């Protein structure tokens, strides 16, 4: 990763296909431009166009509702259940040139390991699980049609209320400001 001031940092593959910063030389500064350079073993080099890091608007609030749904399972039975629907409210500010947004949503839930009555002095343990909600769906917003600043409220996640709602849960939402080119990239990826 290269920064427009000449600073660069090589990413390290921590798992197959997963690359991370190790030295944290590049911190990410709003207004600076960054690009990726990928060097393959055969000598080919790919370089992205520079992208300016934009300031993401603050998330003003969250809201949710619960809605009933019905579907037919693999055995032909009609299943009635509930969906948890999460919405975000943000202010789009044209002065900051924030026309495009993207959200990432993680569902964090806890479950309690049952007490094992047949083992003396055993206690139950609480385990926490982090999962990306519907990783195949990329949540985007195109605000080009707004002439000035606007307050938007938008649904960003739906999750069937299953066993993960049993003990404790939370949602972690990240909101990113995108350039038009980055928005088009994510929108095209969403079509695949």
VENQUIJO-V212097 format. One record per residue. RES is the residue in one letter. SS is DSSP state (@ for helix, = for strand, . for the rest). PHI is phi in degrees with one decimal (none if undefined). Layout:
BEGIN
RES;SS;PHI, RES;SS;PHI
END
This chain:
BEGIN
X;.;none, X;=;-116.0, X;=;-104.7, X;.;-65.1, X;.;-88.9, X;.;98.3, X;.;-68.5, X;=;-145.4, X;.;-144.0, X;.;-84.4, X;.;-86.6, X;=;-113.0, X;=;-76.3, X;=;-91.3, X;=;-141.7, X;.;-56.9, X;.;82.8, X;=;-112.2, X;=;-117.8, X;=;-135.8, X;.;-69.7, X;.;-113.2, X;.;-96.6, X;.;54.9, X;.;-72.7, X;.;-97.9, X;.;-98.0, X;.;86.0, X;.;-116.2, X;.;-57.3, X;.;98.3, X;.;-79.9, X;=;-105.2, X;=;-135.9, X;=;-144.3, X;.;-101.1, X;=;-130.0, X;=;-114.7, X;=;-109.5, X;.;-91.5, X;.;-61.4, X;.;-83.4, X;.;98.3, X;.;-69.0, X;=;-127.7, X;=;-115.6, X;=;-129.7, X;.;-80.7, X;.;-74.2, X;.;-63.7, X;=;-123.2, X;=;-81.7, X;.;-75.5, X;.;-97.2, X;.;-82.5, X;.;-83.6, X;.;-63.9, X;.;-71.9, X;=;-75.6, X;=;-73.6, X;=;-166.3, X;=;-120.2, X;=;-144.1, X;=;-146.8, X;=;-146.5, X;=;-119.7, X;=;-129.0, X;=;-75.7, X;=;-136.9, X;=;-132.6, X;=;-149.8, X;=;-98.8, X;.;-81.2, X;.;-64.7, X;.;-99.0, X;.;84.2, X;.;-86.7, X;=;-83.6, X;=;-106.9, X;=;-107.6, X;=;-150.2, X;=;-124.9, X;=;-109.0, X;=;-96.9, X;=;-116.5, X;=;-110.5, X;=;-123.5, X;=;-121.4, X;=;-122.5, X;=;-141.2, X;=;-106.8, X;=;-88.9, X;.;-112.8, X;@;-64.5, X;@;-63.3, X;@;-87.9, X;.;54.7, X;.;-104.5, X;.;-95.1, X;=;-127.0, X;=;-128.9, X;=;-137.9, X;=;-121.4, X;=;-118.6, X;=;-125.9, X;=;-114.5, X;=;-103.9, X;=;-112.8, X;=;-134.7, X;=;-119.2, X;=;-138.3, X;=;-104.0, X;.;-68.2, X;.;-63.6, X;.;-64.8, X;.;-95.1, X;.;-61.2, X;.;-88.2, X;.;-110.7, X;.;-59.5, X;.;62.5, X;.;-77.8, X;.;-125.4, X;.;-83.4, X;.;-120.3, X;=;-101.0, X;=;-112.7, X;=;-113.8, X;=;-123.3, X;=;-114.3, X;=;-134.3, X;=;-80.0, X;.;-72.8, X;.;38.1, X;.;-62.8, X;.;-83.8, X;.;-109.2, X;.;-102.8, X;=;-86.5, X;=;-128.3, X;=;-138.8, X;=;-112.1, X;.;-105.4, X;.;-62.3, X;.;-79.5, X;.;-86.1, X;.;-77.2, X;.;-129.8, X;.;-62.5, X;=;-146.0, X;=;-98.9, X;=;-113.5, X;=;-126.1, X;=;-143.1, X;=;-69.7, X;=;-124.1, X;=;-156.2, X;=;-135.0, X;=;-139.4, X;=;-64.5, X;.;-79.5, X;.;-112.9, X;@;-60.6, X;@;-68.5, X;@;-91.7, X;.;-76.3, X;.;-111.2, X;=;-155.1, X;=;-155.5, X;=;-154.8, X;=;-123.5, X;=;-113.0, X;=;-116.6, X;=;-112.3, X;=;-117.5, X;=;-120.9, X;=;-90.7, X;=;-120.8, X;.;-78.5, X;@;-62.9, X;@;-63.9, X;@;-65.9, X;@;-58.8, X;@;-62.2, X;@;-60.0, X;@;-65.4, X;@;-64.6, X;@;-67.3, X;@;-64.0, X;@;-66.2, X;@;-80.6, X;.;-73.3
END
